Amino acid sequence: MLELKYFPVDPVLREKAKKVEDSEFGKKLDETLNDMIKLMVEKKGLGLAANQAGFTKRFFVLDMKALKERQVGHLKFDKDLLDEGRYLKIVNPEFIEKQGEMVSEEGCLSIPGVYKKVKRYSFVILKGYTPYKEEFIIEAEGIVAKALQHEFDHLQGTLFIDYLSPLQKRMFLPKYLKNLSKIVGRKVTFLDVSRFESLKKK
Ligand SMILES: [Zn+2]
């Protein structure tokens, strides 16, 4: 069973994930993504990126059924791609187009209990691959566009709270660190935050 990684105690959340090589596609990769879906479902998430499960490879999963229930606007992708009619696995994602602007609230399984407004592109086209290296395209506005950008960011070592001002961060951190201490079973302090922040790519 995979374990969920948390800000600021797991440095893997700051690593830039590497491209999945041709030889790495196939059944084993598919099984890894199935394990990630299990973890996402267990934690009641809408999406989960490799880094959040301790991998430094470029892939993520989305719960498209849950996202579509909250989707407003354009969404186009091949429904046959969904596992159990619900889950989408995306390997080696690349944005082909990003347009417009929207501001909406975001949260992250790796930063439990924190919800903040973040600015994102309002329309994206993303190219990706299935675990068996079939290329596909997904076009989206709304919450799906947001989810694609949020998960892609994880693969870059970027978290949604990186878009907040230092003041906004200072305001949620004390309560958050107290809460996280309970989750990870040790005292998490501002020192953990500075260590984590020092890993940020310039
Ligand atoms: Zn996240």
Boltz pocket constraint, residues with backbone or C-beta under 6 A from the ligand:
constraints:
  - pocket:
      binder: B
      contacts: [[A, 47], [A, 107], [A, 108], [A, 109], [A, 110], [A, 150], [A, 154]]
      max_distance: 6.0
